Amino acid sequence: MALETDDFSTAKILIVDDSEEIRALFRTYLKRAGYSNILLANSADQAYQLLHCSEDKDNVLPESPVVDLILMDIIMPGITGVEACHKIKTIECYKDTPIIMVSAAADISLLGEAFSKGASDYIKKPIRKIELLARIAVALKLQQEMAYRNAWEKELIKLTDQLKEANEKLNRLSMTDALTGIANRRLFDDKIKHEWKCARRSQQPLSLIMIDIDHFKIYNDNFGHQAGDDCLKQVATALKSALRRPTDFVARYGGEEFSAIIPETDCNAARGIAENLRSAVASLHIPHSKSDNSEWVTISLGVSSLIPNKGQVFQNLIATSDEALYKAKHAGRNRVV
C-alpha cells in the first residue's frame, strides 16, 4: 500500500517480536506519535499469515503490500528475523517495503546478514522512543519516494512505448500512399536503392516494371475525380495481390503510374509477371467507355532487367523501364514491352 501524502499517520506498521512486553511498548510509542494502523505478530509464522505470504497451498500471494513498514526482532524462537526478512523480500510486492531489524547488543553480528537479506535499518535495544520514531519516519519517507520513483518510471516506460508506437505509425504513414494504401514514391526510392545494392553484391538480375493506367486522364475527366480515385484504389489492390513472392514490391510511382520491383528475376521471367499484372487489372472489368483500345480500364507496362555493375546506377534501370513503357503505350497500350 503506497503512501500518497507526507502524512504518515495512516501508515500500516507490522511489529514482529516474540516478547509481548516489547510489542506493547512499540505499540504505545507509535500510538502516542499518531500512528493508528498497527498490526502485531508474535512470530515469523504469524507475520507470514498477516502478510499473506505463508506457505499454505491455498494461499494466493498478494499483488500489493499489506503494510508500509515492518519492525522485526532479529532473534526469535523457530524462524529468526533474518530468515523472515529474506522470505518476505522474495515476495515481489514487498521488495521495496522497509524492514527495520530490532537488535540487542549481542545480536549486532547478525546485522550484516540481515542487511544482505533486505533489511533497510536497525534499532538497538533498549528502545529509545525518539530514535524509534525518527527511524520509522525516515524509512517511510524513503519508501514513499521510492514508490513515487517507481510510479514515474512506469509512466515513463508507458510514455516511451506510446511514443515509439506513434513514431512507428508515423513512419508507416510516411511510407504509404494515402489514397491507395500501398507503398509511396518515397518508399519506392528507398527500396530500389536497397535492391540495387543487393543485386550488385550478389550479381543477380534485378527487374523493374513501370506501369501506367491507359487513358486515365480521359477517365478522370469524364467520370469524375471520385471515380478516378476508386479506380486507382482498385488497380493498386489488384497489382499488389498479383505479386506472389514476398520479395516482390509494388508502389504508386505518381499520378496514375505504378512500379513493381522484382528482385533476382531476369527479363523473361519479369515479363511473365508483368503479363499477370496486366491480366489482373483487365479482369477487374472497370468500365471505360471513353477508351479507344478497350471497354475496360487497362494498363501498359514496361519491363527491364539488369545485373548491376560498378559503372551503372539504379537510375539506368528506371530509365530503361520508362523507355519500354513509352513503347508499350505508343504500340497501342494494354500490353507489355
C-alpha positions as a printed NumPy array, in Angstrom:
array([[  0.   ,   0.   ,   0.   ],
       [  1.893,   3.057,  -1.265],
       [  1.57 ,   6.22 ,   0.793],
       [  0.266,   9.169,  -1.196],
       [  0.954,  12.079,   1.167],
       [  3.61 ,  13.2  ,   3.628],
       [  1.178,  12.45 ,   6.485],
       [  2.425,   9.059,   7.669],
       [ -0.153,   8.689,  10.441],
       [ -2.16 ,   6.378,   8.162],
       [  0.836,   4.129,   7.511],
       [  0.217,   0.49 ,   8.364],
       [  3.051,  -0.847,  10.518],
       [  3.658,  -4.5  ,  11.465],
       [  5.51 ,  -5.244,  14.713],
       [  7.03 ,  -8.75 ,  14.844],
       [  8.506,  -9.736,  18.226],
       [  8.136, -12.776,  20.478],
       [  8.134, -10.527,  23.54 ],
       [  4.696,  -9.292,  24.499],
       [  6.318,  -6.518,  26.512],
       [  8.285,  -5.217,  23.511],
       [  5.241,  -5.392,  21.271],
       [  3.214,  -3.416,  23.796],
       [  5.994,  -0.842,  24.175],
       [  6.291,  -0.323,  20.41 ],
       [  2.549,  -0.072,  20.089],
       [  2.329,   2.548,  22.848],
       [  5.11 ,   4.688,  21.353],
       [  3.56 ,   4.541,  17.894],
       [  0.018,   5.236,  19.069],
       [  1.152,   8.283,  21.004],
       [  3.035,   9.514,  17.928],
       [ -0.187,   9.393,  15.895],
       [  0.211,   6.085,  14.05 ],
       [ -3.186,   4.409,  14.066],
       [ -2.772,   1.32 ,  11.873],
       [ -0.639,  -1.118,  13.857],
       [ -0.506,  -4.888,  13.429],
       [  1.145,  -7.256,  15.928],
       [  2.736, -10.673,  15.371],
       [  4.478, -12.836,  17.984],
       [  6.366, -14.953,  15.433],
       [  7.525, -15.101,  11.843],
       [  4.764, -17.589,  11.046],
       [  2.112, -15.201,  12.344],
       [  3.723, -12.385,  10.348],
       [  3.532, -14.533,   7.21 ],
       [ -0.174, -15.041,   7.831],
       [ -0.788, -11.295,   8.24 ],
       [  1.261, -10.522,   5.119],
       [ -0.449, -13.28 ,   3.103],
       [  2.883, -14.866,   2.22 ],
       [  2.576, -18.107,   4.181],
       [  3.367, -21.441,   2.548],
       [ -0.214, -22.738,   2.725],
       [ -1.066, -24.472,  -0.541],
       [ -4.28 , -22.444,  -0.87 ],
       [ -2.546, -19.133,  -0.17 ],
       [ -2.506, -16.601,  -3.016],
       [  0.412, -14.182,  -2.895],
       [ -0.689, -10.523,  -2.673],
       [ -0.321,  -8.188,  -5.64 ],
       [  0.216,  -5.145,  -3.398],
       [  1.805,  -4.894,   0.083],
       [ -0.448,  -5.245,   3.112],
       [  1.777,  -2.998,   5.257],
       [  4.022,   0.005,   4.704],
       [  6.758,  -0.89 ,   7.203],
       [  7.846,  -3.845,   9.34 ],
       [  9.641,  -3.786,  12.723],
       [ 11.262,  -7.235,  13.058],
       [ 13.044,  -8.707,  16.069],
       [ 16.286, -10.23 ,  14.848],
       [ 16.244, -13.157,  17.305],
       [ 13.016, -15.151,  17.683],
       [ 12.296, -18.805,  18.512],
       [ 11.892, -21.009,  15.452],
       [ 12.239, -18.806,  12.377],
       [ 14.663, -15.949,  13.036],
       [ 14.102, -12.353,  11.982],
       [ 16.87 , -12.693,   9.385],
       [ 15.175, -15.716,   7.803],
       [ 11.786, -13.995,   7.924],
       [ 13.228, -10.849,   6.317],
       [ 14.685, -12.922,   3.494],
       [ 11.408, -14.745,   2.824],
       [  9.339, -11.547,   2.875],
       [ 11.73 ,  -9.811,   0.48 ],
       [ 11.364, -12.644,  -2.049],
       [  7.699, -11.657,  -2.461],
       [  7.54 ,  -9.194,  -5.36 ],
       [  5.158,  -6.709,  -3.742],
       [  7.354,  -6.475,  -0.6  ],
       [ 10.702,  -5.899,  -2.304],
       [ 10.502,  -2.151,  -1.543],
       [  8.795,  -2.433,   1.857],
       [ 11.24 ,  -1.23 ,   4.566],
       [ 12.114,  -3.765,   7.276],
       [ 13.768,  -2.347,  10.406],
       [ 15.54 ,  -5.004,  12.46 ],
       [ 15.362,  -4.763,  16.26 ],
       [ 18.604,  -5.981,  17.802],
       [ 20.143,  -6.328,  21.237],
       [ 23.841,  -5.579,  21.627],
       [ 24.654,  -9.29 ,  21.448],
       [ 22.906,  -9.623,  18.107],
       [ 24.964,  -6.993,  16.251],
       [ 26.958,  -9.67 ,  14.424],
       [ 23.754, -10.776,  12.686],
       [ 23.039,  -7.372,  11.238],
       [ 25.36 ,  -7.8  ,   8.257],
       [ 23.466, -10.922,   7.254],
       [ 20.131,  -9.15 ,   7.818],
       [ 21.129,  -6.276,   5.551],
       [ 22.246,  -8.744,   2.88 ],
       [ 18.769, -10.313,   3.068],
       [ 16.997,  -6.992,   2.502],
       [ 16.764,  -5.204,   5.847],
       [ 16.832,  -1.422,   5.47 ],
       [ 17.776,  -0.273,   9.006],
       [ 18.085,  -1.408,  12.603],
       [ 17.292,  -0.232,  16.137],
       [ 19.215,  -1.364,  19.211],
       [ 17.611,  -2.449,  22.457],
       [ 16.805,  -0.945,  24.898],
       [ 14.449,   1.028,  22.693],
       [ 14.613,   4.81 ,  22.795],
       [ 11.388,   6.448,  21.698],
       [ 12.985,   9.39 ,  19.838],
       [ 15.288,   7.106,  17.842],
       [ 12.458,   4.69 ,  17.056],
       [ 10.135,   7.376,  15.719],
       [ 12.933,   9.089,  13.771],
       [ 13.984,   5.874,  12.023],
       [ 10.398,   4.976,  11.216],
       [  9.761,   8.436,   9.749],
       [ 12.909,   8.246,   7.614],
       [ 12.063,   4.731,   6.402],
       [  8.518,   5.734,   5.469],
       [  9.769,   8.843,   3.689],
       [ 12.267,   6.803,   1.67 ],
       [  9.59 ,   4.232,   0.91 ],
       [  7.275,   6.968,  -0.328],
       [  9.988,   8.471,  -2.532],
       [ 10.768,   5.037,  -3.946],
       [  7.077,   4.492,  -4.695],
       [  6.971,   7.859,  -6.475],
       [ 10.09 ,   6.953,  -8.442],
       [  8.738,   3.526,  -9.422],
       [  5.422,   5.072, -10.475],
       [  7.272,   7.683, -12.513],
       [  9.474,   5.017, -14.132],
       [  6.378,   3.002, -15.079],
       [  4.754,   6.123, -16.504],
       [  7.958,   6.964, -18.367],
       [  8.102,   3.447, -19.834],
       [  4.451,   3.755, -20.826],
       [  5.035,   7.135, -22.463],
       [  8.154,   5.825, -24.199],
       [  6.199,   2.863, -25.592],
       [  3.417,   5.197, -26.751],
       [  5.964,   7.491, -28.406],
       [  7.638,   4.518, -30.095],
       [  4.283,   3.276, -31.354],
       [  3.351,   6.753, -32.59 ],
       [  6.712,   7.108, -34.366],
       [  6.311,   3.694, -35.983],
       [  2.81 ,   4.617, -37.105],
       [  4.06 ,   7.953, -38.43 ],
       [  6.885,   6.209, -40.26 ],
       [  4.433,   3.744, -41.815],
       [  2.193,   6.614, -42.862],
       [  5.134,   8.496, -44.342],
       [  5.939,   5.416, -46.443],
       [  2.344,   4.682, -47.505],
       [  0.336,   6.262, -50.296],
       [ -2.645,   7.861, -48.569],
       [ -5.104,   7.095, -51.362],
       [ -4.253,   3.537, -52.408],
       [ -2.733,   2.172, -49.199],
       [  0.301,   0.686, -50.955],
       [  3.889,   1.942, -50.776],
       [  4.5  ,   5.512, -51.922],
       [  7.256,   7.056, -54.05 ],
       [  9.453,   7.702, -51.017],
       [  9.463,   4.037, -50.05 ],
       [  9.986,   3.055, -53.685],
       [ 13.129,   5.199, -53.803],
       [ 14.485,   3.542, -50.645],
       [ 13.576,   0.068, -51.879],
       [ 15.131,   0.407, -55.34 ],
       [ 18.392,   1.661, -53.805],
       [ 18.464,  -1.269, -51.386],
       [ 17.665,  -3.898, -54.01 ],
       [ 20.203,  -2.383, -56.41 ],
       [ 22.962,  -2.77 , -53.803],
       [ 21.893,  -6.346, -53.069],
       [ 21.85 ,  -7.222, -56.777],
       [ 25.265,  -5.664, -57.333],
       [ 26.694,  -7.609, -54.398],
       [ 25.131, -10.953, -55.418],
       [ 25.405, -10.356, -59.184],
       [ 21.785, -11.452, -59.604],
       [ 19.422,  -9.756, -62.074],
       [ 17.082,  -7.039, -60.807],
       [ 13.939,  -6.324, -62.805],
       [ 11.696,  -3.261, -62.743],
       [  8.19 ,  -2.93 , -64.163],
       [  6.825,   0.559, -64.823],
       [  3.026,   0.671, -65.121],
       [  0.63 ,   3.305, -66.428],
       [ -3.193,   3.267, -66.469],
       [ -4.306,   3.74 , -70.068],
       [ -6.252,   6.913, -70.855],
       [ -6.618,   7.738, -67.152],
       [ -6.928,  11.499, -67.736],
       [ -9.876,  10.883, -70.062],
       [-11.376,   8.542, -67.446],
       [-10.972,  11.197, -64.729],
       [-12.391,  13.996, -66.88 ],
       [-15.473,  12.009, -67.933],
       [-16.349,  10.077, -64.764],
       [-15.12 ,  12.498, -62.101],
       [-12.335,  12.534, -59.543],
       [-14.151,  10.255, -57.095],
       [-14.446,   7.583, -59.76 ],
       [-10.804,   8.211, -60.635],
       [ -9.771,   7.697, -57.007],
       [-11.798,   4.485, -56.803],
       [-10.155,   3.281, -59.992],
       [ -6.666,   3.928, -58.593],
       [ -7.513,   2.027, -55.396],
       [ -8.806,  -0.999, -57.295],
       [ -5.82 ,  -1.071, -59.632],
       [ -3.368,  -0.775, -56.708],
       [ -5.063,  -3.652, -54.868],
       [ -5.048,  -5.84 , -57.976],
       [ -1.346,  -5.188, -58.625],
       [ -0.372,  -5.961, -55.037],
       [ -2.459,  -9.158, -54.992],
       [ -0.988, -10.365, -58.296],
       [  2.575, -10.343, -56.932],
       [  3.074, -13.771, -55.383],
       [  6.537, -13.6  , -53.828],
       [  7.09 , -11.696, -50.569],
       [ 10.228, -10.131, -52.064],
       [  8.31 ,  -8.548, -54.961],
       [  7.279,  -4.965, -54.282],
       [  4.729,  -2.574, -55.792],
       [  4.379,   1.162, -55.205],
       [  2.447,   4.111, -56.517],
       [  5.052,   5.982, -58.503],
       [  2.975,   9.103, -59.08 ],
       [ -0.417,  10.07 , -60.513],
       [ -1.702,   7.058, -62.443],
       [  1.747,   5.431, -62.577],
       [  2.834,   2.406, -60.537],
       [  6.071,   0.476, -60.344],
       [  6.999,  -3.064, -59.343],
       [ 10.471,  -4.124, -58.191],
       [ 11.193,  -7.802, -58.891],
       [ 14.486,  -8.99 , -57.316],
       [ 16.557, -11.936, -58.574],
       [ 14.486, -12.227, -61.751],
       [ 15.638, -11.933, -65.351],
       [ 13.756, -10.021, -68.031],
       [ 11.874, -13.015, -69.478],
       [ 10.539, -14.062, -66.076],
       [  9.725, -10.44 , -65.206],
       [  7.776, -10.158, -68.471],
       [  5.633, -13.086, -67.345],
       [  4.964, -11.342, -64.032],
       [  4.07 ,  -8.157, -65.92 ],
       [  1.562, -10.114, -68.032],
       [ -0.028, -11.355, -64.809],
       [ -0.304,  -7.762, -63.6  ],
       [ -1.884,  -6.65 , -66.878],
       [ -4.362,  -9.512, -66.757],
       [ -5.24 ,  -8.838, -63.101],
       [ -6.211,  -5.233, -63.874],
       [ -8.135,  -6.163, -67.024],
       [-10.113,  -8.754, -65.055],
       [-11.407,  -6.024, -62.747],
       [-13.74 ,  -5.009, -65.601],
       [-13.796,  -1.366, -64.595],
       [-15.888,   0.25 , -67.373],
       [-14.055,   2.77 , -69.559],
       [-16.351,   3.722, -72.444],
       [-14.06 ,   6.58 , -73.487],
       [-11.015,   4.37 , -74.094],
       [-10.078,   3.737, -77.719],
       [ -8.422,   0.365, -77.07 ],
       [-10.782,  -1.445, -74.636],
       [-14.182,  -1.173, -72.993],
       [-12.445,  -1.725, -69.632],
       [ -9.683,   0.066, -67.763],
       [ -6.325,  -1.379, -68.863],
       [ -2.648,  -0.801, -68.13 ],
       [  0.532,  -0.582, -70.167],
       [  3.761,  -1.974, -68.777],
       [  7.461,  -1.507, -69.495],
       [  9.908,  -4.143, -68.236],
       [ 13.68 ,  -4.079, -67.995],
       [ 16.311,  -6.101, -66.155],
       [ 19.953,  -5.523, -65.239],
       [ 22.769,  -7.217, -63.405],
       [ 24.34 ,  -4.094, -61.885],
       [ 27.998,  -3.342, -62.382],
       [ 30.17 ,  -0.581, -60.961],
       [ 29.61 ,   1.681, -63.918],
       [ 25.837,   1.697, -63.556],
       [ 23.333,   3.328, -61.201],
       [ 19.765,   2.32 , -60.419],
       [ 18.504,   5.274, -62.45 ],
       [ 19.66 ,   3.327, -65.523],
       [ 17.114,   0.621, -64.705],
       [ 14.328,   3.175, -64.207],
       [ 15.163,   4.916, -67.486],
       [ 15.162,   1.638, -69.433],
       [ 11.8  ,   0.603, -67.949],
       [ 10.37 ,   4.049, -68.699],
       [ 11.503,   3.695, -72.303],
       [  9.835,   0.289, -72.554],
       [  6.628,   1.739, -71.071],
       [  6.693,   4.533, -73.661],
       [  6.955,   1.935, -76.415],
       [  4.04 ,  -0.066, -74.942],
       [  1.8  ,   2.996, -74.909],
       [  2.712,   4.005, -78.466],
       [  2.258,   0.449, -79.723],
       [ -1.423,   0.511, -78.796],
       [ -1.499,   0.238, -74.965],
       [ -2.812,  -2.673, -72.86 ],
       [  0.432,  -4.552, -73.424],
       [  3.858,  -5.394, -72.034],
       [  7.095,  -4.315, -73.732]])
